[in-house]
Amino acid sequence: MDPLLHEPHHDGSPLYLKQETAPLGSSVQVRVRTHADRPADAIWLRTVEDGEPFFSPCEVEHVDGTSIWWTGQVHVRNPVQRYRFMVVEGDSFRWLNQAGVHDRDVTDAHDFRITSYDAAPAWGRDAAVYQIFPDRFARSAAADARPIPDWAVPAQWSDDPVHEGPITPLQFYGGDLDGIVEHLDHVVALGFDTIYLTPVFPAESNHRYNASTFDEVDPLLGGDEAYRRLVDAAHARGLRVFGDLTSNHTGDTHEWFRIAQADPTSRERSFYYFAPDGSHEGWKGHGTLPKLDHLDEEVGRRFRDVVRRWLEFGLDGWRIDVANMTGRRADVDVAHRVAREIREAATEVRPDALVLAEHGHDATGDLDGDGWHGTMNYYGFSFPIWEWLRDPWRPVPSFGLPVGVPRRDGTAVVRSMREFAASFGWRALGTSWNILGSHDSPRIRTTTGSADLHHLAVVLQFTLPGVPMVFAGDELGLEGTDGEDSRRTMPWQDQETWDPATPEVYAALAALRRRHVALRRGSLRWVHVGTDDIAYLREHPLETLLVRVTRDGTPEAELPGVRLVEKLYTVGLSGRSPRATVWRVRL
């Protein structure tokens, strides 16, 4: 048997944790699985309460074949209660935390967590999300009658994006909300149940992250009436609708900023960071994106009004742009307060609202509390997958780095994923979005260089913990070397350019994830990690699934003790070629 199957295991899934949310002062049962081939002499539960470690013994609950199940009780003393296990073997011991098993001393940073804060809504963890960039998705006939604004550089639908230079944010294709409505059946056929639209507020750019108001939908998209039609049409098909709101900055044409700039005595002046000479601070130095000062309570009040208004309109949740920088500047850090207030405003209107943070690197520490439910998981998912499945034959562009994507082996990739999962916590991990590409990054087909490796990446996206989020066009095999180039128009009129196999892969995996609760809520146990092949179990009280992926056709390692029951899905050819298989198994 692979030594990984001998290792003690615990995580935040139903097999191991009695309840993921618990009130202060309560006790929660936790379970640890050990293996008969490497038995533990004792297991101690270590909690940290009010900053002080406490130990309590675990007891053997029962023996199931080669699995020995231990139980203990975590006392929930603090709102985010941390714990880990000391596994005693002879005259030594190892630590079991969320990052794995360690035969050395470890910090508390990767301890398991139970929280007293409400969990994300069930739909947010079970979702499959389809991202739409409105200007490039679809254009209705009504768009032809709308005047082109003075700031825009018109483009034909078949034109390639200009992805470098001053006209990049001004290139205007005229996609609109009614165009999206016309293609919602495509989204449903692929198996997605949530659409996420990048901003729809008026702005002098094609991306609309530089909003000029939050009070209405851009008339170039069809205005509030078209948004109403889209939300209603989506809901009629069982789709939820996710909005995109920038809380870190506005555009320099925003009504608040124009008042602030024109009148130094105005209430809005303190919303922004103005210097004595009248200049202002912008996001990453961009003057067109003036940064908001969240120390001003009126800023927070107005943002909460925006959050509530559009949820009342019909949105189901918000993705918060640049959440990692919101409320942070120099010696100021009120980011967690802002996150908490936005979430409170959202759940006042919709108790099942989901609030997700854009965080382009490490969200450690931002997901524990009562703020963001999860994040766009670039560094804990996207980067490891890109590095393992990148095109081995040519340079591959990266996202946010000054160098390209390196090619790494399975051991390094799995270690990265485990450490980021541990830093986020199991609950936040399960709500965060698994991304292979977005409007800000290269396309996954460009990164992998082939359909075969692209399809393996999709298997990982839909079968690892987290919520799959797919950028519109990935299912067609669209390419793009960077975020701007990836914002290519959907080729609705040129379906002969579509990769015919790739939509079927997405649809099959979305259906598989929807049918099998283990892929949405099950535990994760790595059972084999090699240079070119990996295997993991997703375990739930109702079923156990095995996922095996090889990037180069390496023969699959033997897994004694794992009995294959039914093949549920396979992609790739047999022999020395990339392939992946999902099995129902028994241990």
C-alpha positions as CSV (number, residue, x, y, z in Angstrom):
1,M,0.0,0.0,0.0
2,D,1.2,3.5,-0.8
3,P,2.7,5.0,2.4
4,L,0.4,8.0,2.1
5,L,-2.6,5.7,2.9
6,H,-0.8,4.8,6.2
7,E,-0.7,8.4,7.4
8,P,-3.1,9.7,10.1
9,H,-5.8,12.0,8.6
10,H,-8.3,14.6,9.7
11,D,-9.9,17.5,7.8
12,G,-13.1,19.6,8.1
13,S,-15.3,17.3,6.0
14,P,-18.3,15.4,7.5
15,L,-16.4,12.2,8.0
16,Y,-14.0,13.9,10.4
17,L,-15.8,16.9,11.9
18,K,-19.2,16.6,13.5
19,Q,-20.2,20.2,12.7
20,E,-18.3,23.0,11.0
21,T,-20.0,25.8,12.8
22,A,-20.5,25.8,16.6
23,P,-21.5,28.4,19.2
24,L,-19.1,29.6,21.7
25,G,-18.9,27.4,24.8
26,S,-20.0,24.3,23.0
27,S,-18.0,21.1,22.3
28,V,-17.6,19.5,18.9
29,Q,-16.6,15.9,18.2
30,V,-13.6,15.5,15.9
31,R,-12.3,12.2,14.4
32,V,-8.9,11.0,13.3
33,R,-8.2,8.0,11.1
34,T,-5.0,6.0,11.6
35,H,-3.9,2.8,9.8
36,A,-3.3,-0.6,11.3
37,D,0.0,-0.9,9.5
38,R,1.3,2.2,11.3
39,P,-0.7,2.2,14.6
40,A,-0.6,5.1,17.0
41,D,0.0,4.4,20.7
42,A,-2.0,7.5,21.7
43,I,-3.5,10.6,20.2
44,W,-3.7,13.9,22.0
45,L,-5.9,16.8,20.9
46,R,-4.2,20.1,21.3
47,T,-6.3,23.3,21.3
48,V,-5.3,26.9,21.8
49,E,-7.8,28.7,24.0
50,D,-7.3,32.4,24.8
51,G,-3.7,32.0,23.5
52,E,-2.8,29.1,25.7
53,P,-2.3,25.4,24.6
54,F,-4.5,22.7,26.3
55,F,-4.2,18.9,25.7
56,S,-6.9,16.3,26.0
57,P,-6.8,12.6,25.1
58,C,-8.5,11.0,22.2
59,E,-10.1,7.6,22.5
60,V,-10.5,4.8,20.0
61,E,-14.0,4.9,18.7
62,H,-14.0,1.8,16.5
63,V,-11.9,-0.3,14.1
64,D,-13.1,-0.7,10.5
65,G,-10.8,-3.1,8.6
66,T,-7.4,-1.5,8.6
67,S,-8.8,1.9,9.7
68,I,-8.7,2.9,13.4
69,W,-11.0,5.7,14.2
70,W,-10.2,8.0,17.2
71,T,-12.4,10.7,18.6
72,G,-11.9,13.8,20.8
73,Q,-13.9,16.9,21.8
74,V,-12.9,20.4,20.9
75,H,-14.1,23.1,23.3
76,V,-15.0,26.1,21.3
77,R,-13.6,28.8,23.5
78,N,-12.8,31.4,20.8
79,P,-14.7,32.5,17.7
80,V,-12.0,30.9,15.5
81,Q,-11.0,27.8,17.5
82,R,-7.7,26.2,16.4
83,Y,-6.6,22.7,17.1
84,R,-4.3,19.9,16.0
85,F,-3.3,16.4,17.0
86,M,-0.2,14.9,18.6
87,V,0.1,11.3,17.3
88,V,2.3,9.3,19.7
89,E,4.3,6.4,18.3
90,G,6.7,4.7,20.7
91,D,8.9,7.2,22.5
92,S,8.3,9.9,19.9
93,F,5.3,11.8,18.3
94,R,4.3,13.5,15.1
95,W,2.0,16.5,14.6
96,L,-1.1,16.3,12.4
97,N,-2.4,19.6,11.2
98,Q,-4.1,20.8,8.1
99,A,-0.9,20.8,6.0
100,G,-0.2,17.2,6.8
101,V,1.9,15.1,9.2
102,H,5.2,16.4,10.6
103,D,7.9,14.7,12.5
104,R,9.1,18.1,13.8
105,D,7.7,21.0,15.8
106,V,5.3,23.3,13.8
107,T,3.7,26.7,14.3
108,D,0.0,27.1,15.0
109,A,-0.5,28.8,11.6
110,H,-1.7,25.6,9.9
111,D,-3.9,24.3,12.7
112,F,-7.4,23.0,12.0
113,R,-10.2,25.4,12.7
114,I,-13.8,25.4,14.0
115,T,-15.6,28.7,13.9
116,S,-18.6,30.2,15.6
117,Y,-19.4,32.4,12.5
118,D,-22.1,31.3,10.1
119,A,-20.9,29.2,7.2
120,A,-21.3,30.2,3.5
121,P,-24.7,29.3,2.0
122,A,-24.9,25.7,0.7
123,W,-25.5,26.9,-2.9
124,G,-22.2,28.8,-2.8
125,R,-20.2,25.7,-2.0
126,D,-22.1,23.5,-4.5
127,A,-22.0,25.9,-7.4
128,A,-20.4,25.7,-10.7
129,V,-19.6,29.3,-11.9
130,Y,-19.4,30.7,-15.4
131,Q,-17.7,34.1,-15.7
132,I,-18.9,36.6,-18.3
133,F,-17.1,39.8,-19.5
134,P,-20.1,41.7,-20.9
135,D,-18.3,43.7,-23.6
136,R,-17.0,40.5,-25.2
137,F,-19.6,37.8,-24.6
138,A,-22.5,38.5,-27.0
139,R,-24.1,41.5,-28.8
140,S,-27.8,41.8,-29.3
141,A,-29.4,43.6,-32.2
142,A,-30.3,46.4,-29.9
143,A,-26.7,47.3,-29.5
144,D,-26.5,48.6,-33.1
145,A,-28.9,51.5,-32.2
146,R,-26.8,52.7,-29.3
147,P,-24.4,55.6,-29.9
148,I,-20.8,54.9,-29.4
149,P,-19.4,57.0,-26.5
150,D,-16.6,59.5,-27.1
151,W,-14.1,57.6,-25.1
152,A,-14.5,54.4,-27.0
153,V,-12.4,53.0,-29.9
154,P,-14.9,50.8,-31.9
155,A,-14.0,47.3,-32.8
156,Q,-15.6,44.7,-35.0
157,W,-16.7,41.4,-33.2
158,S,-14.1,39.4,-35.2
159,D,-11.2,41.8,-34.3
160,D,-8.5,40.6,-32.0
161,P,-8.1,42.5,-28.8
162,V,-5.3,45.1,-28.6
163,H,-3.7,43.8,-25.4
164,E,-0.9,46.4,-25.0
165,G,-0.9,50.2,-25.2
166,P,-3.2,53.1,-24.4
167,I,-6.2,52.0,-26.4
168,T,-6.5,48.6,-24.6
169,P,-9.1,49.6,-22.1
170,L,-10.9,51.7,-24.7
171,Q,-11.4,49.1,-27.4
172,F,-15.2,48.7,-27.5
173,Y,-17.0,45.7,-29.0
174,G,-20.5,46.5,-27.7
175,G,-21.5,43.3,-26.0
176,D,-24.6,43.8,-23.9
177,L,-26.9,42.2,-21.4
178,D,-29.6,41.1,-23.8
179,G,-26.9,39.4,-25.8
180,I,-26.1,37.4,-22.7
181,V,-29.8,36.4,-22.3
182,E,-29.8,35.1,-25.8
183,H,-27.0,32.6,-24.9
184,L,-28.0,31.5,-21.4
185,D,-29.1,28.1,-22.7
186,H,-25.5,27.5,-23.7
187,V,-24.4,28.1,-20.1
188,V,-27.1,25.8,-18.8
189,A,-26.2,23.0,-21.3
190,L,-22.7,23.1,-20.0
191,G,-24.0,22.4,-16.5
192,F,-23.3,25.7,-14.8
193,D,-25.7,27.0,-12.2
194,T,-24.2,30.4,-11.5
195,I,-23.2,33.3,-13.8
196,Y,-20.7,35.9,-12.6
197,L,-20.6,39.1,-14.5
198,T,-17.7,41.6,-14.3
199,P,-18.9,45.1,-13.6
200,V,-22.0,46.5,-15.3
201,F,-22.0,50.1,-13.9
202,P,-21.2,53.0,-16.3
203,A,-17.5,53.7,-16.8
204,E,-15.2,55.1,-19.4
205,S,-13.6,51.7,-20.2
206,N,-14.5,48.3,-21.6
207,H,-13.8,46.6,-18.3
208,R,-15.9,49.0,-16.2
209,Y,-13.8,48.7,-13.0
210,N,-13.5,52.5,-13.1
211,A,-17.2,53.1,-12.3
212,S,-18.7,56.6,-12.7
213,T,-21.7,55.6,-10.5
214,F,-23.1,52.6,-8.6
215,D,-26.7,53.8,-9.0
216,E,-27.5,52.5,-12.4
217,V,-26.5,49.9,-15.0
218,D,-24.6,51.2,-18.0
219,P,-27.0,52.2,-20.8
220,L,-24.4,50.8,-23.2
221,L,-25.3,47.4,-21.8
222,G,-29.1,48.1,-22.0
223,G,-29.5,49.8,-18.6
224,D,-31.5,48.7,-15.6
225,E,-34.2,47.3,-17.8
226,A,-31.8,44.9,-19.5
227,Y,-30.3,43.9,-16.2
228,R,-33.9,43.1,-15.0
229,R,-34.4,40.9,-18.1
230,L,-31.1,39.1,-17.5
231,V,-31.7,38.4,-13.8
232,D,-35.2,37.2,-14.5
233,A,-34.1,35.0,-17.4
234,A,-31.3,33.5,-15.4
235,H,-33.4,32.8,-12.4
236,A,-36.1,31.2,-14.6
237,R,-33.4,28.7,-15.8
238,G,-32.2,28.0,-12.2
239,L,-29.1,30.1,-12.6
240,R,-27.9,32.4,-9.8
241,V,-26.4,35.8,-10.7
242,F,-23.2,37.2,-9.2
243,G,-22.3,40.9,-9.3
244,D,-18.8,42.5,-9.3
245,L,-18.2,45.5,-7.0
246,T,-15.0,47.5,-6.5
247,S,-14.7,48.6,-2.9
248,N,-11.1,49.8,-3.1
249,H,-11.5,52.6,-5.6
250,T,-13.9,54.3,-8.0
251,G,-13.2,55.8,-11.4
252,D,-12.0,59.4,-11.7
253,T,-15.3,60.2,-13.4
254,H,-17.3,58.9,-10.5
255,E,-19.9,61.3,-9.1
256,W,-18.3,61.2,-5.6
257,F,-14.9,61.9,-6.9
258,R,-16.0,64.8,-9.2
259,I,-17.6,66.5,-6.2
260,A,-14.6,65.8,-4.1
261,Q,-12.2,67.2,-6.7
262,A,-14.3,70.3,-7.4
263,D,-15.0,71.2,-3.8
264,P,-12.4,70.7,-1.1
265,T,-15.0,71.5,1.6
266,S,-17.4,68.8,0.3
267,R,-18.4,65.7,2.3
268,E,-17.0,63.5,-0.4
269,R,-13.5,65.1,-0.2
270,S,-12.6,62.8,2.8
271,F,-13.7,59.7,0.8
272,Y,-10.3,59.8,-1.1
273,Y,-6.6,60.4,-0.3
274,F,-5.9,64.0,-1.5
275,A,-2.5,65.6,-1.1
276,P,-2.1,69.3,-0.1
277,D,-1.4,70.1,-3.7
278,G,-4.7,68.6,-4.8
279,S,-3.3,65.4,-6.3
280,H,-4.8,62.1,-5.2
281,E,-3.7,58.5,-4.7
282,G,-4.9,55.9,-7.1
283,W,-4.9,52.1,-7.2
284,K,-1.2,51.0,-7.9
285,G,-0.5,54.6,-9.0
286,H,-3.3,54.8,-11.6
287,G,-4.8,58.3,-11.2
288,T,-8.0,57.1,-13.1
289,L,-8.7,54.8,-10.2
290,P,-8.7,57.0,-7.0
291,K,-8.4,55.0,-3.8
292,L,-11.1,55.1,-1.2
293,D,-10.5,55.9,2.5
294,H,-12.5,53.4,4.5
295,L,-11.6,55.2,7.7
296,D,-14.4,57.6,6.7
297,E,-17.6,55.9,8.0
298,E,-19.7,57.5,5.3
299,V,-17.8,55.6,2.6
300,G,-18.8,52.3,4.4
301,R,-22.4,53.4,4.7
302,R,-22.7,54.3,1.1
303,F,-21.1,51.0,0.0
304,R,-23.4,49.0,2.2
305,D,-26.3,50.8,0.5
306,V,-24.9,49.7,-2.9
307,V,-24.5,46.1,-1.7
308,R,-28.1,46.0,-0.4
309,R,-29.7,47.8,-3.3
310,W,-28.6,45.4,-6.0
311,L,-29.2,42.3,-3.9
312,E,-32.8,43.6,-3.5
313,F,-32.8,44.1,-7.3
314,G,-32.2,40.3,-7.6
315,L,-28.5,39.5,-7.4
316,D,-27.5,36.5,-5.4
317,G,-24.1,37.5,-4.3
318,W,-21.1,39.8,-4.8
319,R,-17.5,39.3,-5.9
320,I,-15.5,42.1,-4.4
321,D,-12.7,43.4,-6.6
322,V,-9.3,44.2,-5.1
323,A,-10.6,43.0,-1.7
324,N,-7.0,42.4,-0.6
325,M,-6.2,46.2,-0.8
326,T,-9.6,47.5,0.4
327,G,-9.2,49.3,3.7
328,R,-5.4,49.0,3.6
329,R,-2.9,51.8,3.2
330,A,0.4,52.4,4.9
331,D,-0.3,52.2,8.7
332,V,-4.1,51.7,8.2
333,D,-5.7,48.3,8.0
334,V,-9.4,48.1,8.4
335,A,-9.8,45.4,5.8
336,H,-11.5,42.9,8.1
337,R,-14.0,45.5,9.3
338,V,-14.9,46.4,5.8
339,A,-15.3,42.7,4.9
340,R,-17.5,42.2,7.9
341,E,-19.7,45.2,7.2
342,I,-20.2,44.2,3.5
343,R,-21.2,40.7,4.4
344,E,-23.6,41.9,7.1
345,A,-25.2,44.3,4.6
346,A,-25.5,41.4,2.1
347,T,-27.1,38.9,4.5
348,E,-29.5,41.5,5.9
349,V,-31.1,41.5,2.5
350,R,-30.5,37.9,1.5
351,P,-29.6,35.5,4.4
352,D,-28.1,33.1,1.7
353,A,-26.1,35.8,0.0
354,L,-22.5,34.9,-0.9
355,V,-19.6,37.4,-0.7
356,L,-16.4,36.4,-2.3
357,A,-13.0,38.3,-2.3
358,E,-10.7,38.8,-5.2
359,H,-7.3,38.2,-3.8
360,G,-4.5,37.7,-6.4
361,H,-2.0,36.1,-4.1
362,D,-2.1,34.9,-0.5
363,A,-5.4,35.4,1.4
364,T,-4.1,34.0,4.6
365,G,-5.8,35.7,7.6
366,D,-8.5,37.3,5.5
367,L,-10.9,34.3,5.4
368,D,-11.1,33.1,9.0
369,G,-13.7,35.4,10.4
370,D,-17.2,36.8,9.6
371,G,-16.1,38.7,6.4
372,W,-15.4,37.2,3.0
373,H,-16.8,33.7,2.6
374,G,-13.9,32.7,0.3
375,T,-11.6,34.0,-2.4
376,M,-10.5,33.5,-6.0
377,N,-7.9,30.9,-5.3
378,Y,-5.1,31.8,-7.6
379,Y,-2.1,30.8,-5.5
380,G,-3.7,27.8,-3.8
381,F,-5.1,26.3,-7.0
382,S,-4.3,28.1,-10.3
383,F,-0.6,28.5,-9.9
384,P,0.1,24.9,-8.9
385,I,-2.1,23.5,-11.7
386,W,-0.4,25.9,-14.3
387,E,3.0,24.8,-13.1
388,W,2.2,21.1,-13.3
389,L,0.4,21.1,-16.6
390,R,2.1,24.0,-18.5
391,D,3.3,23.4,-22.0
392,P,6.7,21.7,-21.6
393,W,8.0,22.8,-25.0
394,R,7.8,26.6,-24.9
395,P,7.8,29.6,-22.6
396,V,4.5,30.1,-20.8
397,P,3.3,33.6,-19.6
398,S,2.3,34.1,-16.0
399,F,-0.1,36.3,-14.1
400,G,1.3,39.0,-11.9
401,L,4.9,37.8,-12.0
402,P,7.9,39.3,-13.8
403,V,8.8,35.8,-15.2
404,G,7.0,33.0,-16.9
405,V,5.3,29.9,-15.4
406,P,7.9,27.3,-14.3
407,R,7.3,23.6,-14.8
408,R,7.2,21.7,-11.5
409,D,6.8,18.1,-10.4
410,G,3.8,16.7,-8.6
411,T,5.5,16.7,-5.2
412,A,6.0,20.5,-5.3
413,V,2.5,21.1,-6.7
414,V,0.7,19.1,-4.0
415,R,2.8,20.6,-1.3
416,S,1.8,24.1,-2.4
417,M,-1.9,23.2,-2.5
418,R,-1.7,21.6,0.9
419,E,-0.1,24.6,2.5
420,F,-2.5,27.1,1.0
421,A,-5.4,24.9,2.0
422,A,-4.1,24.9,5.5
423,S,-3.6,28.6,5.6
424,F,-7.2,29.3,4.3
425,G,-8.9,26.7,6.5
426,W,-11.1,23.9,5.2
427,R,-14.4,25.8,5.2
428,A,-13.0,28.8,3.3
429,L,-11.3,26.4,0.9
430,G,-14.5,24.7,0.0
431,T,-16.2,28.0,-0.9
432,S,-13.2,29.6,-2.8
433,W,-13.2,29.5,-6.6
434,N,-10.9,27.0,-8.4
435,I,-9.7,29.1,-11.4
436,L,-7.8,27.9,-14.5
437,G,-8.0,31.3,-16.0
438,S,-10.0,34.6,-15.8
439,H,-10.3,38.0,-17.5
440,D,-7.0,38.9,-15.7
441,S,-4.8,35.9,-16.7
442,P,-3.7,33.9,-19.7
443,R,-6.1,31.3,-21.0
444,I,-5.7,27.7,-19.8
445,R,-5.4,26.5,-23.4
446,T,-2.5,28.8,-24.0
447,T,-0.9,27.7,-20.7
448,T,-1.1,24.0,-21.4
449,G,-0.5,24.2,-25.1
450,S,-2.8,21.3,-25.9
451,A,-6.3,20.0,-25.5
452,D,-5.1,16.9,-23.6
453,L,-3.4,18.9,-20.8
454,H,-6.3,21.4,-20.8
455,H,-8.7,18.6,-20.2
456,L,-6.6,17.2,-17.3
457,A,-6.7,20.7,-15.7
458,V,-10.5,20.7,-15.9
459,V,-10.6,17.3,-14.2
460,L,-8.6,18.8,-11.3
461,Q,-10.8,21.9,-11.3
462,F,-14.0,20.0,-10.9
463,T,-12.8,17.2,-8.5
464,L,-10.6,19.0,-6.0
465,P,-12.1,20.9,-3.0
466,G,-13.4,24.3,-4.0
467,V,-15.9,25.8,-6.5
468,P,-15.0,25.6,-10.2
469,M,-15.1,29.0,-11.9
470,V,-14.7,29.0,-15.7
471,F,-14.1,32.0,-17.8
472,A,-16.4,32.1,-20.8
473,G,-14.6,30.7,-23.9
474,D,-12.4,28.3,-22.0
475,E,-15.0,25.6,-22.9
476,L,-14.4,26.4,-26.6
477,G,-10.6,26.2,-26.4
478,L,-10.1,30.0,-26.8
479,E,-6.5,31.2,-26.2
480,G,-4.9,34.4,-24.7
481,T,-1.4,35.2,-23.6
482,D,-2.5,37.7,-20.9
483,G,-5.6,39.0,-19.3
484,E,-6.3,41.6,-22.0
485,D,-5.6,39.1,-24.8
486,S,-7.9,36.6,-23.0
487,R,-10.8,38.9,-23.3
488,R,-11.5,37.8,-26.9
489,T,-15.0,37.8,-28.2
490,M,-17.1,34.6,-28.1
491,P,-17.2,33.3,-31.7
492,W,-20.9,32.5,-31.8
493,Q,-21.0,32.9,-35.6
494,D,-17.9,30.8,-36.2
495,Q,-18.7,27.6,-34.4
496,E,-16.4,25.7,-36.8
497,T,-13.5,27.3,-34.8
498,W,-14.7,25.6,-31.6
499,D,-12.8,22.7,-30.2
500,P,-15.7,20.1,-30.3
501,A,-14.3,17.8,-27.5
502,T,-13.7,20.5,-24.9
503,P,-17.4,21.6,-24.3
504,E,-18.2,17.9,-23.7
505,V,-15.4,17.6,-21.1
506,Y,-16.8,20.6,-19.2
507,A,-20.4,19.3,-19.4
508,A,-19.5,15.8,-18.3
509,L,-17.4,17.0,-15.3
510,A,-20.1,19.5,-14.2
511,A,-22.6,16.7,-14.3
512,L,-20.2,14.4,-12.4
513,R,-19.7,17.0,-9.7
514,R,-23.4,17.7,-9.4
515,R,-24.2,13.9,-9.0
516,H,-21.5,13.1,-6.4
517,V,-21.6,14.8,-3.1
518,A,-18.0,13.5,-2.4
519,L,-16.7,15.9,-5.0
520,R,-18.5,18.9,-3.4
521,R,-18.3,18.1,0.3
522,G,-16.0,15.1,0.7
523,S,-12.6,15.0,2.4
524,L,-9.4,15.1,0.5
525,R,-6.7,12.4,1.1
526,W,-3.7,12.3,-1.2
527,V,-2.8,8.7,-1.8
528,H,-0.1,9.0,-4.4
529,V,2.1,11.9,-5.4
530,G,4.7,11.3,-8.1
531,T,6.6,13.6,-10.5
532,D,4.1,13.1,-13.4
533,D,1.1,11.4,-11.7
534,I,-1.0,12.1,-8.7
535,A,-4.0,10.4,-7.1
536,Y,-6.4,11.4,-4.3
537,L,-9.5,10.2,-2.6
538,R,-12.7,12.3,-2.0
539,E,-14.5,10.6,0.9
540,H,-18.0,11.2,2.2
541,P,-20.2,9.1,4.4
542,L,-22.2,8.2,1.3
543,E,-19.4,7.3,-1.1
544,T,-15.6,7.3,-1.8
545,L,-14.2,8.4,-5.1
546,L,-10.6,8.1,-6.4
547,V,-9.2,10.6,-8.9
548,R,-6.0,9.6,-10.9
549,V,-4.2,12.0,-13.2
550,T,-1.0,11.5,-15.2
551,R,0.4,14.3,-17.3
552,D,2.6,12.2,-19.5
553,G,1.1,8.7,-19.5
554,T,3.2,7.4,-16.6
555,P,1.9,4.0,-15.6
556,E,-0.5,4.3,-12.7
557,A,1.0,3.3,-9.4
558,E,-0.4,0.4,-7.5
559,L,-2.7,1.3,-4.7
560,P,-3.2,-1.9,-2.6
561,G,-6.1,-1.6,-0.3
562,V,-8.1,0.5,-2.8
563,R,-10.7,-1.6,-4.6
564,L,-12.0,-0.2,-7.9
565,V,-15.8,-0.6,-8.1
566,E,-17.0,1.5,-11.0
567,K,-15.3,3.8,-13.5
568,L,-17.3,7.1,-13.5
569,Y,-15.3,9.2,-16.0
570,T,-12.2,9.1,-18.1
571,V,-10.5,11.5,-20.4
572,G,-7.4,10.9,-22.6
573,L,-6.0,7.9,-24.4
574,S,-4.5,4.8,-22.9
575,G,-0.7,4.3,-23.2
576,R,1.9,7.1,-22.9
577,S,-0.5,10.0,-23.1
578,P,-2.1,12.4,-20.6
579,R,-5.1,10.9,-19.0
580,A,-7.4,11.1,-16.0
581,T,-9.9,8.7,-14.5
582,V,-12.5,9.0,-11.7
583,W,-13.5,5.8,-9.9
584,R,-16.0,4.8,-7.3
585,V,-13.9,2.7,-4.8
586,R,-14.0,0.8,-1.6
587,L,-11.2,0.7,0.9
